[in-house]
Amino acid sequence: MHILALADEPVQRLWGGYGQETLKAADLILSAGDLSAAYLSYMTCFSSAPVVYVHGNHDEHYDQKPPEGCICAEGHVVMVKGLRILGLGGSMRYRPGCPTMFSEQEMAARIRALRRELKSTGGFDILLAHSPVAGIGDQPDLAHRGFECFKPLLRQYRPAVVFHGHVHQAYSALHFQRVREFEGIPVINACGSCEFDIPDSWQPQGQPGRWALRRMNKLAEPGLEHF
């Protein structure tokens, strides 16, 4: 499975001819947030790959104008091309009242609310987040601090990969590190764009039941977030 992951900053080269070849080569396109709805909708015009997204901390506008033809994974597990994608967008809360920001306790509560769903799905293969895991590519200021509660989630379900954004390459241009690990799980900062392959030999930890499969497949229909 060849994945093109995006976050935070539009990539100029994806608008040209070479970029269209990159889009056509992707089996799955993931957005880790803070990209315009128009930019994500553009991806659907030049690729047959599903485009799956979560909210960044600046994506309040998605509620009024979501990316057309794309799949929202926010707060759910969606099944796309045989992969279970868990979406947990948003950043640490640094501004009161913003619906795309969460305290550590609020994000932990979001994860607890997913227990029944995760039991029925048998876990997940990809964590698609906006913020990083605490201590894994985050920064010390509150706005760019990662979530500690992601760690027990990853330990329990052992997904193939984590994608996040939020920490821009320009923040530490001389020391930017695209790929890190958390206890053997690749953690990838998708700022701009990057490509990643999940090997065919990947064996998920659990398998979803029939009810979960029906639910995830329905959630994976573009434009449907609930049913």
Secondary structure, DSSP 8 states (H G I E B T S, - for coil): -EEEEEESS--GGGGSHHHHHHHHH-SEEEE-S---HHHHHHHHHH--S-EEE---TT-GGGGTS--TT-EE-BTSEEEETTEEEEEE--EE--STT-TTEE-HHHHHHHHHTTHHHHHHHT--SEEEESS-BTTSS--SSGGG--BTTHHHHHHHH--SEEEE--S-GGGGTTT--SEEEETTEEEEE-SEEEEEE--TT---S----HHHHHHHHHHTSTT-S--
